[in-house]
Amino acid sequence: MVMSEPGGNAQRAVFDHRAHFLDSSVVRPMLLGTQAYQQYFETQFGDRPRYISPYVQMEIWRSYLRNIIEFYFTLRLPTIPTLSDALTFWSNKHQTSKHKAIEQLVAQLLSKRSVNFSRPEDKEKALKALELLIRQFVRSFQTRFTSTEEDSTQCARALAPLNVAAENLVEELKRFAIVFDDVETCRSLCLINHFLLTLHRSDSATPSQAPIRNSGTWTRYELTPRVYFL
């Protein structure tokens, strides 16, 4: 939450002292991990606020959501008659790094939607299921996590607008993808190199001493050594 003066000048955000500040190595399994893994984190955090930086949101959008959107438009191609064909095309086109998101997507389609992967008649059903999944994923993310509204990296990708409540979701996803994929513009505005190599050089070079640390104000959960983007 950001406190502002009457004139509209933003002050430093004020956070609940009971809150958890989470990085992407925790946020991702909370959303996409096994049921046991998700339940573990829910038990640890309870009803306390869960803050993330805009940079962490961008990382989730980049590693999962953007791949799902790309697969959605792959399935929309007139030359792709079935969901099975879309999966084959994707597998042949992309390397392993992009397969994980789609494997998780397929698992959700199989468990929650009665979509036949080989029937052309089920293509429209699969597209509608993907649209619903995208809407639900973004809404769940926004409900479960609160943005700090502070981003010292000034990541331009994190500012790419996405309104999943838009009536024309297809056009909204196209606009989002164009902005998010504009690497040249985003890199020209990003301060990640300055943040890592200048401001926090010693932090990024020093591995964590324990998987969970309590700083007194924040409880910081981390699974791998990393810098916290605020």
Buried (B, 14 or more C-beta within 10 A) or exposed (E): EEEEEEEEEEEEBEBEEEBBBBBBBBBBBBBBBEEEEBEBBEEEBEEEBBBBBBBBBBBBBBBBBBBBBBBBBBBEEEEBBBBBBBBEBBEEEBEEEBBEBBEBBBEBBEEEBEBBBEBEEBBEBBBEBBBEBBBEBBEEBEEBBBBBEBBBBBBBBBBBEBEBEBEEBEEBBEBBBEBBBBEEEBEEEBBBEEBBEEBBEEEBEEEEEEEEEEEEEBBBBBBEEBBBBB
